[in-house]
Amino acid sequence: MSLLALFNIGKSTLFASQTALSVTSNNIANVNTPGFNRQEVILDVASSVNIGNGYVGRGVTVSGIRRHYDSFIQSQLIDQHQKYGRSSALNNALSQIEQVFNEAKDMGLSMSLMDYFNAWHDVATNPEGQPQRTVLLQRADALVLTAEQMERGILDTLKQTNKEIDDTVNRINSIASDVAVLNGKIVQIEAGLGSEKANDLRDQRDNLLNELSNLVEFTSYEDKNGSLTVMVGNRNLTYQEATNPLSTKINEDGYKDLYLGGINITANINNGRLGGVISVRDDIETKPLTGIRRLIASLTKEINALHRLGYGLDASTGNDFFNPLQLSTKDYSSGADITATITDPSQLTLDEYNISFDAGNNYYVYNKQTGALAASGVYSSGGTIAFDGIEMVITGTITATDRFFVSPLTDAIKNFGVSISEPTKVAAASSNTGLPGDNTKALLIAQLSDSSMTNLGNSTFMNYYSGLVSSVGTMSRGASDGLKFDENLLSKLNNMRESVSGVSLDEEAVNLIRFQRSFEAGAKMIKVTDELLQSILNL
């Protein structure tokens, strides 16, 4: 081997050490960069040369830069990010609902309800007293105000879910665009690298996927060129360098549904923040919102039924104490209209009803809560459909896809209010012959507070409301516990990832010194070779 070959060996040492120093320095610089995967220089022996008596090495070569990355841990992280996103959305929404039902400091509905019935007891104690009757009307107004505030708080939370869905969808589309751009760059770079990878770009893409998984449930796969396809709701969100934006539309119930490629994928989204928001809005509507409305509807029905039969100090009778219940309808038809009225309040179940049709022009009325068939028959435009104290009239042309919805609960709190304004019209007496001292009807109304109501599952008003508060608390506590569990598991997975891919400053400091010494040794080798060559030239 000639002296000139020593220069090449020294040069290879310098280049390899310089590359190793650059990679080490890059690791140190990105020690706090989220999603960064530690990199390592892979050094190989350069091909040796035959000198007759054997083979002599020709230095060192950099065969690649390894990215410390565990695909199994990354897939677990994505899955856990999706669960954490769902738990976070559930916890945020249900904690707001819990505040609506907060009974601390005696400021909730239970106190208003108790004060209202206590006012009826006071009227029964002194049925001819004007102050007791005035206080009763004031307590009734306070009850109405509390119920309205609670419903408003619940509805505000539900409205917030629509806004959150829009904001989340916008961020998802932004991430999808960034992933598509990175797909193009990765494919372009790796096409000329053989087995090498565009490590930094892949880190960026994984970081985006972690954020995306927190927002929405998705699956992904990578093709042989390094391009990643992301699927949401079994449809492509990102494919190579193209994106298929996610969009929203208001559905028949006023909530936002998710669409991808013109297809409604809402039912396919269970995890991520979107999955959590979609799930929690259904839970809020079917439990706390429907529950508080049913309570007020039952209170209105029972109080009015007794009060209409009583007599006021002015001998008036047949007066509702609260505004009577009204039916709310929803028309999911393009060629027909529906009107619904309450004909017998005593027969009301306070359940909601779905009306559907078949190809034979037959109608079917199903109880939404129980699933039982309440009425059926042949549809005739303008004909009366009667069931459970309700009469409906549907006019127009119907098809098998048409449907309607009737509810005594939707507007129960919206229409809730004290129907009488004069204290003398408070019906404390059961007949006009016992005035003014008759308190029979006032006692019966006061005793309703301890009576079991069939339409409340045989619970009293207070017990039903207490169960509602307990249910909300249980839901909120469950969401909080679920969030803590998912948060702890996510933290453990991040620690596992850090153990494989994280940067250790101590280790990198040792590497820095090691490669520095290697560089210095290579430089020394070149210097010594230069001195030897000068000695030969000076002979």
Secondary structure as UniProt FT lines:
FT   HELIX           3..29
FT   TURN            30..32
FT   TURN            34..35
FT   STRAND          39..45
FT   STRAND          49..50
FT   STRAND          55..56
FT   STRAND          60..67
FT   HELIX           71..100
FT   HELIX           104..106
FT   HELIX           109..125
FT   TURN            127..128
FT   HELIX           130..190
FT   TURN            191..192
FT   TURN            194..195
FT   HELIX           199..215
FT   STRAND          219..222
FT   TURN            224..225
FT   STRAND          228..232
FT   TURN            233..234
FT   STRAND          235..239
FT   TURN            240..241
FT   STRAND          242..243
FT   STRAND          246..250
FT   TURN            252..253
FT   STRAND          256..260
FT   TURN            261..262
FT   STRAND          263..264
FT   HELIX           266..268
FT   HELIX           272..284
FT   HELIX           285..289
FT   HELIX           290..307
FT   TURN            308..309
FT   TURN            313..314
FT   STRAND          328..332
FT   STRAND          336..342
FT   HELIX           345..347
FT   STRAND          353..357
FT   TURN            359..360
FT   STRAND          362..367
FT   TURN            368..370
FT   STRAND          373..378
FT   TURN            381..382
FT   STRAND          384..387
FT   TURN            388..389
FT   STRAND          390..396
FT   TURN            400..401
FT   STRAND          403..407
FT   TURN            410..415
FT   HELIX           423..425
FT   TURN            435..437
FT   HELIX           440..447
FT   HELIX           448..450
FT   HELIX           454..456
FT   HELIX           461..501
FT   HELIX           505..537
//
